Amino acid sequence: MNDYQIKKQIKIDRLLRAAKMCRQQADQAHESAHKMADIIPFGQPILIGHHSERRDRNYRNRIQRRFEKSFELQKKAEYYEQRAHAAQNNTSISSDDPEAITLLKEKIAKLEDMQTKFKLINKIVKSKKPLEIRQKELAEAFPAYAPERLNKFFEEDFCGRVGVPDYELTNNNANIRRLKQRLAHLERHQNDQTTETTIGAVRIVDNTEENRVQVFSPGKPSADIRQQLKGAGFHWSPYAQCWQRMRSNYAMYQARAIAERM
């Protein structure tokens, strides 16, 4: 595992621990509320005007608050579990991954191969040859495909189209173009070096290892500065003890502009 994969796994483990803790606290609050409620005899109303009325109301309110706390913690646990599940099943290629360039090249190659196959399918299916000949040509071109799958290309969809719809080719081609642009950007910056700039008491680090622009200040910035940082896409990192966001020229521009006002 490389550093990116280790950090990803640490994040997943942290989210799962947080979910487990919330589940335990929710169960404890729910059990506590039940025990408190069991003390009240079944069907026992609040005795209006009795000296115990105020104490009874407060006691029942505490029960209600504990049930509500249990439900809130259950929702919080579900939130952490969903985030952990999303991180585990995220197959997108992150620019933080040291192998991002290799992975992008592999993905582009797969999409280009798919585009070539799409075009060949349409060429055969939409030709003017008899159906039997077209089916035979398609089976010879794609011997690994099951006949049932190949025959579906000859069936008209709800718009009367056969083969691979044009929008699929268009979308696939757009993805190829987008990934090539991203690959070119990563290749241009793969040899960048970490640099540091100081403006007053603020230190700005263009951190190539972490793929982040980081803003270090000697103390907690004012509420107005924190709002400006958040508005520019920066987030506080307890781990790095700084404000940071993904590297870009715009991120550096914003960091310098905000640092001059700090």
Secondary structure, 3 states (H helix, E strand, C coil): CCHHHHHHHHHHHHHHHHHHHHHHHHHHHHHHHHHHHHHCCCCCCCCCCCCCHHHHHHHHHHHHHHHHHHHHHHHHHHHHHHHHHHHHCCCCCCCCCCCHHHHHHHHHHHHHHHHHHHHHHHHHHCCCCCHHHHHHHHHHHCCCCCHHHHHHHHCCCCCCCCCCCHHHHHHHHHHHHHHHHHHHHHHHHCCCCCEEEEECCEEEEEECCCCEEEEECCCCCCHHHHHHHHHCCCEEECCCCEEEEECCHHHHHHHHHHHCCC
